[in-house]
């Protein structure tokens, strides 16, 4: 029996979307075939397509992707707003969905609707680990009792440019000489105030004890150049402490390069026959 690669569509042709598309193009993402790409800014779609050996189609809108029967998986690499607008439509069109902008999923109503539509249509929703480590163990720990989950995210000032909280608070990032705690509270609030900075908080919440009980500390640190995520988990299993030091994207310092690599690893997992890890 001849094996057919999984046909994929990509929404979002920015930094993360480009890395994912190039990995698929080079055969580094498993048996995935990138058929069509879409971005609100068409120039981005055209630029991405021009860089690939296997030229994907360029969509004029979401319907161009939904109407293709050879697209079985849609990869969202655009924004939380894209998840809100497109997720249920994609799942209703007999396609699986991979979500990079996991922050959108802390909206309980949206999350419930996504689960409902996915179940009704027999589809899968994939949320990669992103820029943090240890989710396998946290998922395992959540089978039992978890008392505490804390995420401390530390990033350089450039990573917070344009963040809603920073702009609303009129914080002069360029004048900072020492670390400043921007936020200390529940993950649900953190992903609203920093929609492009702490999607990892949503992913952590999904793996563990939810967005209201997961504590998030967001720190801007002018003394560092990398993005640092520290996670502490305490429960009946014992304790977990992880620290990840990630390099930011040169073209998008709000996010970590490993977030794109996590998506590529997830694509491999989807297409492989042997699954390693929880």
C-alpha positions in Angstrom: 0.0 0.0 0.0 1.5 3.3 -1.1 1.8 6.0 1.7 0.5 9.4 0.9 2.1 12.4 2.8 -0.2 14.6 4.9 -1.4 17.6 2.9 -1.0 20.8 5.0 -2.0 24.4 4.8 -0.3 27.2 6.6 -1.9 30.3 8.1 0.7 33.0 8.9 3.9 33.5 6.9 5.9 35.4 9.5 9.0 34.3 11.4 7.5 31.0 12.8 5.5 30.2 9.7 8.6 30.6 7.6 10.7 28.2 9.7 7.9 25.6 9.7 7.4 25.9 5.9 11.1 25.6 5.2 11.4 22.5 7.4 8.5 20.9 5.5 10.1 21.9 2.2 13.4 20.2 3.2 11.8 17.0 4.5 12.6 17.8 8.1 9.1 17.7 9.4 8.1 14.2 8.6 5.8 13.1 5.8 4.1 16.5 5.3 3.4 18.2 2.0 2.8 22.0 2.2 0.1 22.6 -0.4 -1.1 26.1 0.3 -0.1 29.2 2.4 -2.0 32.2 3.5 -1.2 35.5 5.2 -3.3 38.7 5.6 -0.3 40.5 4.0 -0.1 38.8 0.6 3.5 39.9 0.1 4.5 37.7 3.0 2.9 34.7 1.3 4.6 35.4 -2.0 8.0 35.9 -0.3 7.7 32.6 1.6 6.6 30.7 -1.5 9.5 32.1 -3.5 12.0 30.7 -0.9 10.6 27.1 -1.2 11.7 24.4 -3.7 8.2 22.9 -3.8 6.1 25.9 -4.5 2.8 26.0 -2.5 -0.3 27.7 -3.7 -1.0 31.2 -2.4 -4.5 31.6 -0.8 -6.5 34.8 -1.2 -8.5 33.9 1.9 -9.3 31.1 4.3 -11.9 29.6 2.0 -9.1 28.7 -0.5 -7.7 26.4 2.2 -11.0 25.1 3.4 -12.1 24.1 -0.1 -9.1 21.9 -0.8 -9.8 18.2 -0.2 -6.0 17.5 -0.3 -5.4 19.6 2.8 -5.8 17.4 5.9 -4.0 19.6 8.4 -4.0 23.4 8.9 -1.1 25.0 10.8 -1.9 28.2 12.5 1.2 30.4 13.0 -0.4 33.8 12.9 -2.0 35.2 16.0 -4.5 34.6 18.8 -7.1 36.5 16.7 -6.6 34.0 13.8 -7.4 31.2 16.2 -10.6 32.9 17.3 -11.6 33.6 13.7 -10.6 30.4 12.0 -10.3 27.4 14.4 -13.9 26.1 14.3 -14.3 26.8 10.6 -11.2 24.7 9.9 -12.3 21.8 12.1 -15.8 21.9 10.5 -14.1 21.5 7.1 -12.8 18.0 7.9 -9.3 19.2 8.7 -7.1 18.8 11.8 -5.6 21.9 13.3 -2.2 22.8 14.9 -2.3 25.9 17.1 0.8 27.9 17.8 -1.0 30.9 19.3 -2.1 28.9 22.3 -3.0 32.0 24.3 -6.3 32.1 22.6 -7.3 28.9 24.3 -7.5 30.5 27.8 -10.9 31.8 26.6 -13.1 29.1 28.1 -16.0 29.6 25.7 -13.7 29.4 22.6 -11.9 26.4 24.0 -15.2 24.6 24.7 -16.4 25.3 21.2 -13.2 24.1 19.6 -13.5 20.8 21.6 -17.1 20.5 20.7 -16.5 21.0 16.9 -13.5 18.8 16.9 -15.4 15.9 18.5 -18.4 16.3 16.2 -16.2 16.1 13.2 -13.8 13.5 14.4 -10.8 15.9 14.1 -7.6 16.5 16.2 -6.2 19.8 17.6 -2.5 19.8 18.2 -0.8 22.3 20.6 3.1 22.1 20.5 5.1 22.5 23.6 6.5 25.8 22.3 9.3 27.5 24.1 9.2 25.5 27.4 10.3 22.0 28.5 8.9 19.5 30.9 5.3 19.3 29.6 5.4 15.5 29.3 6.1 15.3 33.1 3.5 17.9 33.9 0.8 16.1 31.9 1.8 12.9 33.8 1.7 14.7 37.2 -1.8 16.1 36.4 -3.2 12.6 36.4 -2.7 12.9 40.1 -2.9 16.0 42.4 -0.9 19.2 41.6 -0.9 21.9 44.2 1.2 24.6 42.5 2.4 25.7 39.0 4.5 28.8 38.5 6.0 30.1 35.3 8.6 32.9 35.5 9.3 34.4 32.1 12.3 36.8 31.7 12.9 38.6 28.5 15.0 41.6 27.2 13.3 44.9 26.6 13.1 44.5 22.8 10.9 41.5 23.3 8.2 43.6 24.9 7.9 46.3 22.3 4.3 46.8 21.4 2.9 44.7 24.3 -0.5 46.0 25.3 0.4 46.2 29.0 3.7 48.1 28.3 2.0 50.6 26.0 -1.0 51.1 28.3 1.4 51.6 31.3 3.7 53.9 29.2 6.8 52.0 30.4 9.9 53.4 28.8 11.7 50.1 28.0 14.9 51.9 26.7 15.4 53.6 30.1 15.5 50.4 32.2 18.7 49.7 34.0 17.6 46.7 36.1 15.0 43.9 35.9 11.3 45.0 36.4 8.4 42.8 37.2 5.7 43.6 34.7 3.1 41.1 35.9 2.5 38.6 38.7 -0.8 36.8 38.5 -2.9 34.1 36.8 -2.1 32.8 33.3 -5.5 33.8 32.1 -4.7 37.5 32.6 -1.1 37.2 31.4 -1.9 36.0 27.9 -4.3 38.9 27.5 -1.8 41.5 28.5 1.1 39.9 26.7 -0.5 38.1 23.7 2.8 37.7 21.8 5.0 37.0 24.7 3.5 34.3 27.0 1.6 31.8 24.8 3.7 29.3 26.8 1.6 30.2 29.8 -1.5 29.0 28.1 0.2 25.8 27.0 1.4 25.2 30.5 -2.1 25.8 31.8 -3.6 23.2 29.4 -1.1 20.6 30.5 -1.5 21.3 34.2 -4.1 22.9 36.5 -5.7 25.5 34.3 -5.3 29.2 33.5 -6.7 30.5 36.8 -4.5 28.4 39.1 -1.3 28.7 37.0 0.7 31.6 38.3 2.8 33.7 35.8 5.5 36.2 36.6 6.6 38.3 33.6 9.9 40.2 34.0 11.6 42.6 31.6 15.4 42.3 32.1 17.8 44.8 30.4 20.8 42.7 31.5 20.0 39.7 29.3 19.8 38.9 25.6 18.0 35.6 25.6 14.5 34.5 26.7 14.3 32.6 29.9 11.4 30.4 31.1 11.5 28.9 34.6 8.8 26.5 35.7 8.1 25.2 39.2 5.5 22.5 39.8 4.6 20.9 43.2 2.3 18.0 43.7 1.8 14.5 45.2 4.4 13.2 42.7 7.1 15.5 44.1 8.5 18.6 42.5 9.6 19.7 39.1 11.9 22.6 38.3 12.9 23.5 34.7 14.8 26.4 33.2 15.0 27.1 29.5 17.3 29.7 28.0 16.1 30.4 24.4 17.5 32.5 21.6 14.9 34.9 20.3 14.1 35.1 16.6 16.3 37.8 14.9 13.2 39.0 13.0 10.7 38.6 15.8 12.3 39.0 19.3 8.9 38.5 21.0 9.2 34.8 20.5 11.8 32.0 20.8 13.3 30.1 17.9 12.7 26.8 19.7 8.9 27.5 19.4 9.1 26.9 15.7 11.3 23.8 16.3 8.6 22.5 18.6 6.1 22.8 15.8 8.3 20.9 13.5 8.8 18.1 16.0 5.0 18.0 16.4 4.5 17.6 12.7 7.0 14.7 12.8 5.0 13.1 15.7 1.8 13.5 13.7 3.2 11.7 10.6 5.3 9.0 12.4 4.2 5.5 13.3 6.1 5.3 16.6 5.4 8.0 19.2 8.1 8.7 21.8 7.1 10.7 24.9 3.8 11.3 26.8 
